[in-house]
Amino acid sequence: MLKENEVLEDFFGENGEKKIIQNTALYRFTSDSVLLSRFARAKHGDAVADFCSGSGVVGFHFFCLNPQISSLTLFEMQESLADMSRRTALINGFDCTVVCTRLQDIGREYDDKFSLILCNPPYERGGFENESYEKAVCRKEITLTLAEIVDAAFKKLKFGGRFAVINRADRAAELIYKLKSRNLEPKRIQFVSGTPAAKPYLVMVEAVKGGKEGVEILPTAVNAK
């Protein structure tokens, strides 16, 4: 099941019951992914999508935490990462669908389909300088902008569906503005810092399509790296 430069790593369970394929030469998941999967809240029977899914850690971790969801669909533009996700699903017996496509090109058959969308997107600006293109597009807005992500979420969510997204804390105002401009109303916001005394470096937002105004600000999460 493993190809060149790939390793099988523990990613869920006290004894590493669940495994995920990672490629040591490509972008590897970070703690941001686990933070988002724990921040998002599941409802029984949710149809869940993972945008910018990479090797699948957000969607898979969320599925392990919330087995009551009805379906999981992963959307990833890089075939190498989508292929790793498919094989990780086989190893763990996850029942899911992996679609290799740009978010801008997701088909109309997915319009108004999902009750929850998760997204750990590229949120750095700038080019890829000394990084490989494959790594850079996972971290930086080279092929996909925040506005395009929000637009895709609006189109694919059911009315009343939730969109859980993580981004840089210094882009919080921009993120909230873009969500509200597409009728995705922020309902829960949580900042993330490295220590209790440090200023936040990440923000997580859960927005509802067509939701009423009113937002809950959660205590800052501490993510000691």
Solvent accessible surface area in square Angstrom, and as a share of the most:
residue,aa,sasa,rsa
1,M,122,0.55
2,L,87,0.43
3,K,121,0.51
4,E,144,0.65
5,N,75,0.39
6,E,20,0.09
7,V,54,0.31
8,L,76,0.38
9,E,49,0.22
10,D,84,0.43
11,F,23,0.09
12,F,54,0.23
13,G,37,0.36
14,E,178,0.80
15,N,131,0.67
16,G,5,0.05
17,E,106,0.48
18,K,60,0.26
19,K,62,0.26
20,I,0,0.00
21,I,0,0.00
22,Q,2,0.01
23,N,19,0.09
24,T,67,0.39
25,A,49,0.38
26,L,32,0.16
27,Y,63,0.24
28,R,93,0.34
29,F,56,0.23
30,T,61,0.35
31,S,45,0.29
32,D,17,0.09
33,S,5,0.03
34,V,41,0.24
35,L,29,0.15
36,L,0,0.00
37,S,1,0.01
38,R,148,0.54
39,F,9,0.04
40,A,7,0.05
41,R,133,0.49
42,A,24,0.18
43,K,124,0.53
44,H,163,0.73
45,G,37,0.35
46,D,5,0.03
47,A,15,0.12
48,V,0,0.00
49,A,0,0.00
50,D,1,0.00
51,F,0,0.00
52,C,29,0.18
53,S,7,0.05
54,G,15,0.14
55,S,9,0.06
56,G,0,0.00
57,V,6,0.04
58,V,6,0.04
59,G,0,0.00
60,F,0,0.00
61,H,5,0.02
62,F,0,0.00
63,F,45,0.19
64,C,24,0.14
65,L,60,0.30
66,N,22,0.11
67,P,99,0.62
68,Q,71,0.32
69,I,11,0.05
70,S,78,0.50
71,S,45,0.29
72,L,4,0.02
73,T,7,0.04
74,L,0,0.00
75,F,0,0.00
76,E,11,0.05
77,M,68,0.30
78,Q,20,0.09
79,E,91,0.41
80,S,52,0.34
81,L,3,0.02
82,A,0,0.00
83,D,32,0.16
84,M,3,0.01
85,S,0,0.00
86,R,86,0.31
87,R,24,0.09
88,T,0,0.00
89,A,8,0.07
90,L,132,0.66
91,I,61,0.31
92,N,23,0.12
93,G,65,0.62
94,F,20,0.08
95,D,126,0.65
96,C,32,0.19
97,T,69,0.40
98,V,21,0.12
99,V,34,0.20
100,C,48,0.29
101,T,29,0.17
102,R,102,0.37
103,L,11,0.05
104,Q,61,0.27
105,D,82,0.43
106,I,15,0.08
107,G,27,0.26
108,R,212,0.77
109,E,131,0.59
110,Y,33,0.13
111,D,57,0.30
112,D,85,0.44
113,K,83,0.35
114,F,0,0.00
115,S,21,0.13
116,L,0,0.00
117,I,0,0.00
118,L,0,0.00
119,C,0,0.00
120,N,28,0.14
121,P,5,0.03
122,P,10,0.06
123,Y,24,0.09
124,E,46,0.20
125,R,147,0.54
126,G,48,0.46
127,G,36,0.35
128,F,84,0.35
129,E,128,0.58
130,N,156,0.80
131,E,53,0.24
132,S,50,0.32
133,Y,91,0.35
134,E,76,0.34
135,K,70,0.30
136,A,0,0.00
137,V,10,0.06
138,C,27,0.16
139,R,84,0.30
140,K,25,0.11
141,E,37,0.17
142,I,61,0.31
143,T,37,0.22
144,L,13,0.06
145,T,62,0.36
146,L,3,0.01
147,A,49,0.38
148,E,66,0.29
149,I,1,0.00
150,V,1,0.01
151,D,42,0.22
152,A,6,0.05
153,A,0,0.00
154,F,47,0.19
155,K,97,0.41
156,K,8,0.04
157,L,0,0.00
158,K,91,0.38
159,F,160,0.67
160,G,36,0.34
161,G,2,0.02
162,R,15,0.05
163,F,0,0.00
164,A,0,0.00
165,V,0,0.00
166,I,0,0.00
167,N,1,0.00
168,R,81,0.30
169,A,18,0.14
170,D,105,0.54
171,R,9,0.03
172,A,14,0.11
173,A,83,0.64
174,E,44,0.20
175,L,0,0.00
176,I,48,0.24
177,Y,154,0.59
178,K,47,0.20
179,L,0,0.00
180,K,87,0.37
181,S,71,0.46
182,R,76,0.28
183,N,80,0.41
184,L,0,0.00
185,E,22,0.10
186,P,6,0.04
187,K,56,0.24
188,R,20,0.07
189,I,11,0.05
190,Q,30,0.13
191,F,59,0.25
192,V,0,0.00
193,S,2,0.01
194,G,21,0.20
195,T,70,0.41
196,P,122,0.77
197,A,103,0.80
198,A,46,0.35
199,K,177,0.75
200,P,49,0.31
201,Y,67,0.25
202,L,4,0.02
203,V,0,0.00
204,M,3,0.01
205,V,1,0.00
206,E,5,0.02
207,A,1,0.00
208,V,29,0.16
209,K,18,0.07
210,G,24,0.23
211,G,23,0.22
212,K,173,0.73
213,E,140,0.63
214,G,46,0.44
215,V,73,0.42
216,E,89,0.40
217,I,108,0.55
218,L,35,0.17
219,P,110,0.69
220,T,67,0.39
221,A,22,0.17
222,V,76,0.44
223,N,21,0.11
224,A,86,0.66
225,K,186,0.79
